[in-house]
Amino acid sequence: MAPVIHAHLQATVTLVLLLSMLSLAAGGKLLVVPVDGSHWLSMREVLDRLSQKGHEIVVVAPEASLHIKPSKNFIMKTYPVPFTQEEMEESLQEFLQVPFEEGSLLGRFFKVYEGMKNLSVISIAGCRQLLYNKELIRYLEESTFDALFTDPVVPCGQILAEHLSLPSVFFLRGVPCGLDLKATQCPSPPSYVPRAFTAYSDHMNFPQRVKNLLFEFLNYFLCDFAFQPFAEMASEFLHQTMTVSELLSHASIWLMRFDFVLDYPRPLMPNTIFIGGVHCAHKELPQEFEAIVNASGEHGIVVFSLGSMVSEIPMKKAIEIADALGTVPQTVLWRYTGKTPPNLPDNVKLVKWLPQNDLLAHPKTRAFITHGGSHGVYEGICNAVPMVLMPLFGDQMDNAKRVESREAGLVLNILEMTSKDISTALKTVINDKKYKENIKRMSELHLDRPIHPLDLAVHWVEFVMRHKGAPHLRPAAHDLNWIQYHSLDVVAFLLAVGLLSLFISLKCCLFCCRRCCFKQGRTKKPTKAKSH
């Protein structure tokens, strides 16, 4: 009997090994060129799921990075950059502190400009180091990848995709200056599609539509400022003249972290897939946080975080916030790494890190104080938690205004807000039932879908890997120039034909009139005078 059992066991083990080998054989090979910061955090969720499905993943990242770290789920290839971790963090913190600084609007504008310029220099330098790292490029050329996965907010990944002749999948919230709309050739009427940084809804009055159209023109200048160095680098590296818009237009699939429950309805192209809430998977709360939540009593907790990048604010503002947080009966978990405010109330717990999504999923969470980043806003929607929003920069004001327009939260100006403003807003979203009801309604709509956005994102990455791209989803608009796209040549032709026809018709009429007059003149006889 024992030999039979042993034979069965051996056969089972062999079968399991064969199945695992088949799973690995079925998996593809994906090259990933990520963007650091919060962009990476949600992309990592997709990579983890792809890894679980048996795909081999190679992540190319700079040696100095904030969040991109080695993992058992992917192979990591690093390259040296001409800046240190400390220099990068210092430039970033200087930029992130600008929203808290007082002064004239013009003065703060120039500080934001300088901060963006410094960060842009870092991005460009890092991209150049990647593209001209001969050893790394040789490794990538010799490897057999099925596709490239990247965030086009820094278009370095797409330059590499062009060089390696790989189909690419983009993973993004948006590209500055509306370049994503231009690159996808997606119609975007300024009459009802609000431009970035306007904080408008899709129902604009006449003055707002005027400003929205002006922002459209300003975007062209912003695009030149932000992306011209990458266009020059792409042209130099690929040995052909190319704009960034043309470069990005070659993407097979655009995975956009949007959902119409928050973002306003607008036209989409066939290769644009909405995956808002892709990162909203729940995990079990760590024991230390579970204990704090359980100890909060019937009042519950408030989660307070200004995102993965901002965890320290000026002391004056920290004191105002601490004073306001002491006015609510809830326990407040505040992600904060700065010096402890001297007036910190007993109901506020300072933590250097918190499991934000898992805390928001807890039934005892009453409100969420956030900077309005897309990750935090969608986590608030997923878990039906009303929000107090303190936008700092980028798309955060637009996100915040969208939440407020749905009456699911309140927006505060972080520079002008007082302790009373914070306290009033927080008490309002906690105690006024309409905020909870509206965010719950948004959550129900957001979660009512046939496939989870994470599974949808994974499906389309695998689709591109299997089929070597998605050319059947590429609109013919990409093959037309600006004149052809707007049918100006057709209009000019029809106008010319019409004018020519009118001209010929007039000439014919004039000719006929002259002929008639000439004939009448010849046939008319002179009258003879009567004789007397």
C-alpha positions as CSV (number, residue, x, y, z in Angstrom):
1,M,0.0,0.0,0.0
2,A,2.9,2.4,0.9
3,P,4.4,2.2,-2.6
4,V,1.1,3.1,-4.2
5,I,0.6,6.1,-1.9
6,H,4.2,7.1,-2.7
7,A,3.5,6.8,-6.4
8,H,0.4,8.9,-6.1
9,L,2.2,11.6,-4.1
10,Q,5.0,11.7,-6.7
11,A,2.6,12.0,-9.5
12,T,0.8,14.9,-7.7
13,V,4.0,16.7,-7.1
14,T,5.0,16.3,-10.7
15,L,1.6,17.6,-11.9
16,V,1.9,20.7,-9.7
17,L,5.4,21.4,-10.9
18,L,4.2,21.0,-14.5
19,L,1.3,23.3,-14.0
20,S,3.5,25.9,-12.3
21,M,6.0,25.7,-15.2
22,L,3.1,26.1,-17.7
23,S,1.9,29.2,-15.8
24,L,5.4,30.7,-15.9
25,A,5.7,29.9,-19.6
26,A,2.4,31.6,-20.3
27,G,3.5,34.7,-18.6
28,G,5.1,37.6,-20.5
29,K,7.9,40.0,-19.9
30,L,7.1,43.6,-19.1
31,L,9.5,46.6,-19.0
32,V,8.5,49.3,-16.5
33,V,9.7,52.9,-16.5
34,P,7.9,54.5,-13.5
35,V,7.6,58.0,-12.2
36,D,8.5,58.4,-8.5
37,G,6.3,59.7,-5.7
38,S,2.6,59.0,-5.4
39,H,2.5,58.0,-9.1
40,W,4.5,54.9,-8.2
41,L,2.3,53.8,-5.3
42,S,-0.7,53.0,-7.4
43,M,1.4,51.6,-10.3
44,R,3.0,49.2,-7.8
45,E,-0.5,47.7,-7.1
46,V,-0.8,46.8,-10.8
47,L,2.7,45.3,-11.0
48,D,2.1,43.2,-7.9
49,R,-1.0,41.7,-9.5
50,L,0.8,41.1,-12.8
51,S,3.6,39.4,-10.9
52,Q,1.0,37.1,-9.2
53,K,-0.2,36.1,-12.6
54,G,3.2,34.8,-13.6
55,H,4.6,37.7,-15.6
56,E,8.3,38.7,-15.4
57,I,8.6,42.4,-14.6
58,V,11.7,44.5,-15.0
59,V,11.6,48.0,-13.3
60,V,14.1,50.6,-14.5
61,A,14.6,53.3,-11.8
62,P,17.3,55.9,-10.7
63,E,19.5,55.0,-7.8
64,A,18.1,58.0,-5.9
65,S,14.3,57.7,-5.5
66,L,11.7,58.4,-2.8
67,H,9.4,55.3,-3.0
68,I,10.7,53.0,-5.7
69,K,12.4,50.2,-3.8
70,P,13.3,46.6,-4.6
71,S,10.6,44.0,-4.3
72,K,10.3,40.2,-4.6
73,N,7.6,40.8,-7.3
74,F,10.0,42.4,-9.9
75,I,13.6,42.7,-11.1
76,M,15.0,46.1,-10.4
77,K,17.6,47.7,-12.7
78,T,19.0,51.0,-11.4
79,Y,21.2,53.6,-13.1
80,P,23.3,56.5,-11.6
81,V,22.0,60.0,-11.6
82,P,23.8,63.4,-11.1
83,F,22.0,64.2,-7.9
84,T,21.8,62.6,-4.5
85,Q,18.7,61.5,-2.5
86,E,19.2,64.4,-0.2
87,E,19.4,67.0,-3.0
88,M,16.2,65.5,-4.6
89,E,14.3,65.6,-1.3
90,E,15.5,69.1,-0.6
91,S,14.3,70.4,-3.9
92,L,11.0,68.6,-3.5
93,Q,10.4,70.0,0.1
94,E,11.2,73.5,-1.1
95,F,8.5,73.2,-3.7
96,L,6.0,71.6,-1.4
97,Q,6.4,74.4,1.2
98,V,5.4,77.2,-1.2
99,P,1.6,76.8,-0.7
100,F,2.1,77.5,3.0
101,E,4.2,80.7,2.5
102,E,2.6,84.1,2.8
103,G,3.3,87.0,0.5
104,S,2.0,88.5,-2.7
105,L,0.4,86.3,-5.4
106,L,3.2,87.3,-7.9
107,G,5.9,86.4,-5.4
108,R,4.4,83.0,-4.7
109,F,4.0,82.4,-8.5
110,F,7.7,83.0,-9.1
111,K,8.5,80.6,-6.2
112,V,6.3,77.9,-7.8
113,Y,7.9,78.6,-11.1
114,E,11.4,78.2,-9.7
115,G,10.3,75.0,-7.9
116,M,8.9,73.5,-11.0
117,K,12.0,74.5,-12.9
118,N,14.2,72.7,-10.4
119,L,12.1,69.6,-10.4
120,S,12.1,69.6,-14.2
121,V,15.9,69.9,-14.3
122,I,16.1,66.8,-12.1
123,S,13.6,64.8,-14.3
124,I,15.5,65.8,-17.5
125,A,18.9,64.9,-16.0
126,G,17.6,61.5,-14.8
127,C,16.1,60.8,-18.2
128,R,19.4,61.6,-20.0
129,Q,21.3,59.4,-17.7
130,L,19.0,56.5,-18.5
131,L,19.0,56.9,-22.2
132,Y,22.8,57.2,-22.5
133,N,23.6,54.4,-20.0
134,K,25.2,52.1,-22.7
135,E,25.4,49.1,-20.4
136,L,21.7,49.3,-19.3
137,I,20.5,50.1,-22.8
138,R,22.4,47.1,-24.2
139,Y,20.8,44.8,-21.6
140,L,17.3,46.1,-22.5
141,E,18.0,45.7,-26.3
142,E,19.1,42.1,-25.7
143,S,16.1,41.3,-23.6
144,T,12.9,40.2,-25.2
145,F,10.1,42.3,-23.8
146,D,6.4,42.1,-24.8
147,A,5.5,45.7,-23.8
148,L,6.6,48.8,-21.9
149,F,4.5,50.2,-19.0
150,T,5.1,53.8,-18.0
151,D,3.7,57.1,-16.7
152,P,3.9,59.8,-19.5
153,V,4.0,62.7,-17.1
154,V,7.7,62.2,-17.6
155,P,7.9,61.0,-21.2
156,C,11.3,59.2,-20.9
157,G,9.6,55.8,-20.9
158,Q,8.0,56.4,-24.3
159,I,11.3,57.5,-25.7
160,L,12.7,54.2,-24.6
161,A,9.7,52.4,-26.1
162,E,10.3,54.0,-29.5
163,H,14.0,53.0,-29.3
164,L,13.2,49.4,-28.4
165,S,10.2,49.2,-30.8
166,L,7.9,48.1,-28.0
167,P,4.1,48.8,-27.7
168,S,3.5,50.9,-24.6
169,V,0.8,51.2,-22.0
170,F,0.4,54.5,-20.1
171,F,-0.7,54.7,-16.5
172,L,-1.6,58.2,-15.4
173,R,-4.0,60.7,-13.8
174,G,-3.3,63.3,-16.5
175,V,-0.5,65.2,-18.2
176,P,0.2,68.9,-17.6
177,C,-1.3,71.4,-20.0
178,G,-3.8,68.9,-21.4
179,L,-1.1,67.2,-23.5
180,D,-3.0,63.9,-23.0
181,L,-6.0,65.2,-24.9
182,K,-3.8,66.5,-27.7
183,A,-1.8,63.3,-28.0
184,T,-4.9,61.1,-28.1
185,Q,-6.6,63.4,-30.6
186,C,-9.6,63.4,-28.3
187,P,-12.2,66.1,-29.0
188,S,-12.4,68.4,-25.9
189,P,-14.7,71.3,-26.4
190,P,-13.8,74.2,-24.0
191,S,-17.6,75.0,-23.8
192,Y,-18.2,72.2,-21.3
193,V,-14.8,70.4,-20.7
194,P,-13.1,72.4,-17.9
195,R,-9.3,72.9,-18.3
196,A,-6.9,71.9,-15.6
197,F,-6.3,74.5,-12.8
198,T,-9.6,76.4,-13.5
199,A,-11.5,74.5,-10.8
200,Y,-14.7,74.8,-13.0
201,S,-17.5,72.3,-13.4
202,D,-18.9,71.2,-16.7
203,H,-21.7,73.8,-16.4
204,M,-19.9,77.2,-16.9
205,N,-21.4,80.6,-17.3
206,F,-20.2,83.0,-20.0
207,P,-17.2,84.6,-18.1
208,Q,-16.1,81.1,-17.0
209,R,-16.2,79.9,-20.6
210,V,-14.1,82.9,-21.6
211,K,-11.5,82.1,-19.0
212,N,-11.6,78.4,-19.9
213,L,-10.8,79.2,-23.5
214,L,-8.0,81.5,-22.4
215,F,-6.5,78.6,-20.4
216,E,-6.6,76.6,-23.6
217,F,-4.2,79.1,-25.2
218,L,-2.0,79.3,-22.1
219,N,-1.6,75.5,-22.2
220,Y,0.4,75.8,-25.4
221,F,3.0,78.0,-23.7
222,L,3.0,75.7,-20.6
223,C,3.6,72.6,-22.8
224,D,6.6,74.3,-24.5
225,F,8.1,75.2,-21.1
226,A,7.5,71.8,-19.6
227,F,8.2,69.4,-22.4
228,Q,10.4,71.1,-25.0
229,P,13.6,69.7,-23.4
230,F,12.2,66.2,-23.7
231,A,11.3,66.8,-27.3
232,E,14.9,67.8,-28.0
233,M,16.2,64.8,-26.2
234,A,13.8,62.4,-28.1
235,S,14.8,63.9,-31.4
236,E,18.5,63.6,-30.6
237,F,18.3,60.0,-29.2
238,L,15.9,58.7,-31.9
239,H,17.6,60.5,-34.7
240,Q,14.4,62.0,-36.0
241,T,12.6,65.3,-35.3
242,M,9.7,64.6,-33.0
243,T,7.4,66.6,-30.7
244,V,6.3,65.2,-27.3
245,S,2.7,65.2,-28.6
246,E,3.8,63.0,-31.5
247,L,5.8,60.8,-29.2
248,L,2.9,60.2,-26.8
249,S,0.5,59.6,-29.6
250,H,2.1,56.2,-30.3
251,A,0.9,54.7,-27.0
252,S,-1.3,51.6,-27.4
253,I,-3.5,52.1,-24.3
254,W,-4.0,55.0,-21.9
255,L,-5.0,53.8,-18.4
256,M,-6.5,56.9,-16.8
257,R,-7.1,57.1,-13.1
258,F,-10.5,58.7,-13.6
259,D,-14.1,57.8,-12.9
260,F,-17.2,59.8,-14.0
261,V,-18.6,59.6,-10.5
262,L,-16.0,62.3,-9.6
263,D,-14.8,63.6,-13.0
264,Y,-17.2,65.3,-15.4
265,P,-18.4,63.3,-18.5
266,R,-16.5,64.1,-21.7
267,P,-15.6,62.4,-24.9
268,L,-13.2,59.5,-24.8
269,M,-11.1,57.7,-27.5
270,P,-11.3,53.9,-27.9
271,N,-7.8,53.3,-26.4
272,T,-8.6,55.3,-23.2
273,I,-9.6,53.2,-20.3
274,F,-10.9,54.7,-17.0
275,I,-9.5,52.9,-13.9
276,G,-10.3,55.4,-11.1
277,G,-10.0,53.7,-7.7
278,V,-7.4,51.2,-8.9
279,H,-5.6,51.3,-5.6
280,C,-8.6,50.9,-3.3
281,A,-8.0,47.3,-2.1
282,H,-8.4,46.8,1.6
283,K,-6.0,45.0,4.0
284,E,-6.3,44.1,7.7
285,L,-5.5,47.0,10.0
286,P,-2.3,46.7,11.9
287,Q,-2.9,45.9,15.6
288,E,-1.6,49.2,16.9
289,F,-4.1,51.2,14.8
290,E,-6.9,48.7,15.5
291,A,-6.4,49.4,19.2
292,I,-6.6,53.2,18.7
293,V,-9.8,52.9,16.7
294,N,-11.4,50.6,19.2
295,A,-10.5,53.0,22.0
296,S,-12.2,56.0,20.3
297,G,-15.6,55.1,21.6
298,E,-18.9,56.0,20.0
299,H,-17.5,59.2,18.5
300,G,-15.1,57.3,16.2
301,I,-12.0,58.7,14.4
302,V,-10.9,61.3,11.9
303,V,-8.1,60.5,9.4
304,F,-5.8,63.4,8.6
305,S,-3.1,63.2,5.9
306,L,-1.7,65.6,3.3
307,G,-0.5,62.8,1.1
308,S,2.7,60.8,0.8
309,M,4.8,63.9,0.0
310,V,3.7,66.4,2.6
311,S,4.1,65.3,6.2
312,E,5.6,68.5,7.7
313,I,4.1,72.0,7.7
314,P,5.2,75.4,9.2
315,M,4.7,75.6,13.0
316,K,2.3,78.6,12.8
317,K,-0.1,76.6,10.6
318,A,0.4,73.4,12.6
319,I,-0.7,75.3,15.8
320,E,-3.9,76.6,14.1
321,I,-4.7,73.1,12.9
322,A,-4.0,71.5,16.3
323,D,-6.3,74.1,18.0
324,A,-9.1,73.2,15.6
325,L,-8.7,69.5,16.0
326,G,-9.2,69.8,19.7
327,T,-12.7,71.1,19.3
328,V,-14.1,67.8,18.0
329,P,-14.9,64.7,20.2
330,Q,-13.4,62.3,17.7
331,T,-9.9,60.8,17.9
332,V,-7.8,62.3,15.2
333,L,-5.0,60.3,13.5
334,W,-2.7,62.9,11.9
335,R,0.2,61.8,9.7
336,Y,2.8,64.4,10.7
337,T,6.6,64.2,11.0
338,G,7.4,67.8,12.0
339,K,8.0,69.3,15.5
340,T,5.1,68.6,17.8
341,P,2.8,71.7,18.2
342,P,2.9,72.9,21.8
343,N,-1.0,73.0,21.9
344,L,-1.5,69.5,20.7
345,P,-4.8,68.3,22.2
346,D,-5.3,64.9,23.9
347,N,-7.6,63.6,21.2
348,V,-4.9,63.9,18.4
349,K,-2.4,61.2,17.8
350,L,0.6,62.1,15.6
351,V,1.9,59.2,13.5
352,K,4.8,59.1,10.9
353,W,2.8,56.7,8.8
354,L,-0.7,55.4,8.6
355,P,-2.6,52.8,6.6
356,Q,-4.9,55.4,5.1
357,N,-7.2,53.3,2.9
358,D,-7.6,50.6,5.6
359,L,-8.4,53.3,8.2
360,L,-11.0,54.9,5.9
361,A,-12.6,51.5,5.4
362,H,-13.2,51.2,9.1
363,P,-16.9,51.8,10.1
364,K,-15.8,54.1,12.9
365,T,-14.2,56.6,10.6
366,R,-16.3,59.8,10.5
367,A,-14.3,62.2,8.3
368,F,-11.2,62.5,6.2
369,I,-9.0,65.6,6.1
370,T,-7.0,65.5,2.9
371,H,-5.0,67.6,0.4
372,G,-7.2,66.5,-2.4
373,G,-4.7,64.2,-4.3
374,S,-6.4,61.8,-6.6
375,H,-5.3,58.7,-4.5
376,G,-6.8,60.1,-1.3
377,V,-10.0,61.4,-2.9
378,Y,-10.8,58.1,-4.5
379,E,-10.1,56.3,-1.3
380,G,-12.5,58.6,0.4
381,I,-15.1,57.8,-2.3
382,C,-14.5,54.1,-2.2
383,N,-15.1,54.0,1.6
384,A,-17.9,56.6,1.6
385,V,-16.1,59.0,4.0
386,P,-17.0,62.7,3.8
387,M,-14.0,65.0,3.3
388,V,-12.5,68.3,4.4
389,L,-10.1,69.3,1.6
390,M,-7.0,71.5,1.8
391,P,-5.5,71.5,-1.8
392,L,-1.9,72.5,-2.2
393,F,-0.9,72.4,-5.9
394,G,-1.4,70.6,-9.2
395,D,-4.7,68.9,-9.8
396,Q,-5.7,69.0,-6.1
397,M,-7.8,72.1,-6.4
398,D,-9.7,70.6,-9.3
399,N,-10.3,67.4,-7.4
400,A,-11.4,69.3,-4.3
401,K,-13.9,71.4,-6.2
402,R,-15.4,68.3,-7.8
403,V,-16.0,66.8,-4.4
404,E,-17.4,70.0,-3.1
405,S,-19.7,70.3,-6.2
406,R,-21.1,66.9,-5.3
407,E,-21.7,68.2,-1.7
408,A,-19.6,65.3,-0.4
409,G,-17.0,67.6,1.3
410,L,-15.9,71.2,2.0
411,V,-12.8,73.0,0.6
412,L,-10.5,75.3,2.6
413,N,-7.8,77.7,1.5
414,I,-4.8,76.4,3.3
415,L,-3.1,79.8,3.3
416,E,-6.1,81.8,4.5
417,M,-8.0,79.3,6.7
418,T,-8.2,79.9,10.5
419,S,-8.7,77.5,13.4
420,K,-12.4,78.4,13.4
421,D,-12.7,77.7,9.6
422,I,-11.2,74.2,10.1
423,S,-13.3,73.4,13.1
424,T,-16.5,74.6,11.4
425,A,-15.8,72.6,8.3
426,L,-14.9,69.4,10.2
427,K,-18.0,69.6,12.4
428,T,-20.2,70.3,9.4
429,V,-19.1,67.2,7.3
430,I,-19.4,65.0,10.4
431,N,-22.7,66.2,11.7
432,D,-24.6,67.3,8.6
433,K,-26.1,64.1,7.2
434,K,-26.2,65.3,3.6
435,Y,-22.4,65.0,3.3
436,K,-22.5,61.3,4.4
437,E,-25.5,60.6,2.2
438,N,-23.9,62.2,-0.9
439,I,-20.5,60.5,-0.5
440,K,-22.3,57.2,0.1
441,R,-24.2,57.7,-3.1
442,M,-21.0,58.4,-4.9
443,S,-19.4,55.3,-3.4
444,E,-22.3,53.1,-4.5
445,L,-22.1,54.4,-8.1
446,H,-18.3,54.0,-8.1
447,L,-18.3,50.4,-6.8
448,D,-21.2,49.2,-9.0
449,R,-19.1,47.9,-11.9
450,P,-18.7,44.6,-13.7
451,I,-14.9,44.5,-13.1
452,H,-12.7,46.0,-10.5
453,P,-10.4,48.8,-11.9
454,L,-7.3,46.9,-10.8
455,D,-8.4,43.8,-12.8
456,L,-9.3,46.1,-15.7
457,A,-5.8,47.7,-15.7
458,V,-4.2,44.2,-15.6
459,H,-6.3,43.0,-18.4
460,W,-5.3,45.8,-20.8
461,V,-1.6,45.5,-19.9
462,E,-1.9,41.8,-20.7
463,F,-3.9,42.5,-23.9
464,V,-1.1,44.7,-25.3
465,M,1.5,42.1,-24.3
466,R,-0.4,39.3,-26.1
467,H,-1.3,41.3,-29.2
468,K,1.9,43.4,-29.5
469,G,-0.1,46.6,-29.3
470,A,-3.7,47.7,-30.1
471,P,-3.5,49.4,-33.5
472,H,-7.2,48.7,-34.2
473,L,-8.0,51.2,-31.5
474,R,-5.9,54.0,-33.0
475,P,-8.1,56.7,-34.6
476,A,-7.2,57.8,-38.1
477,A,-7.0,61.4,-36.8
478,H,-3.3,60.6,-36.0
479,D,-2.6,60.4,-39.7
480,L,-4.1,63.8,-40.5
481,N,-2.4,67.2,-40.2
482,W,-4.1,70.1,-38.5
483,I,-5.7,71.4,-41.8
484,Q,-7.0,68.0,-42.7
485,Y,-8.3,67.2,-39.2
486,H,-10.4,70.4,-39.2
487,S,-11.4,69.9,-42.9
488,L,-10.1,73.3,-43.7
489,D,-8.8,72.0,-47.1
490,V,-12.4,70.7,-47.9
491,V,-14.0,74.0,-46.7
492,A,-11.5,75.9,-48.9
493,F,-12.2,73.7,-51.9
494,L,-16.0,74.0,-51.5
495,L,-15.7,77.7,-51.0
496,A,-13.5,78.0,-54.1
497,V,-16.0,75.9,-56.1
498,G,-18.8,78.1,-54.9
499,L,-17.1,81.3,-55.6
500,L,-16.0,80.1,-59.1
501,S,-19.6,79.0,-59.8
502,L,-20.9,82.3,-58.7
503,F,-18.3,84.1,-60.8
504,I,-19.2,82.0,-63.9
505,S,-22.9,82.5,-63.3
506,L,-22.4,86.3,-63.0
507,K,-20.3,86.4,-66.1
508,C,-22.9,84.4,-68.0
509,C,-25.7,86.7,-66.8
510,L,-23.7,89.8,-67.8
511,F,-23.0,88.2,-71.2
512,C,-26.6,87.4,-71.8
513,C,-27.7,90.8,-70.7
514,R,-25.3,92.5,-73.1
515,R,-26.4,90.2,-76.0
516,C,-30.0,91.0,-75.3
517,C,-29.4,94.8,-75.2
518,F,-27.3,94.6,-78.4
519,K,-30.0,92.7,-80.3
520,Q,-32.7,95.1,-79.1
521,G,-30.5,98.1,-80.2
522,R,-30.1,96.6,-83.7
523,T,-33.7,95.6,-84.3
524,K,-35.1,99.0,-83.1
525,K,-35.7,101.2,-86.3
526,P,-35.5,105.0,-86.1
527,T,-38.9,106.9,-86.4
528,K,-39.3,109.1,-89.5
529,A,-40.7,112.7,-89.1
530,K,-44.1,113.4,-90.6
531,S,-44.3,115.9,-93.5
532,H,-46.8,118.8,-93.4
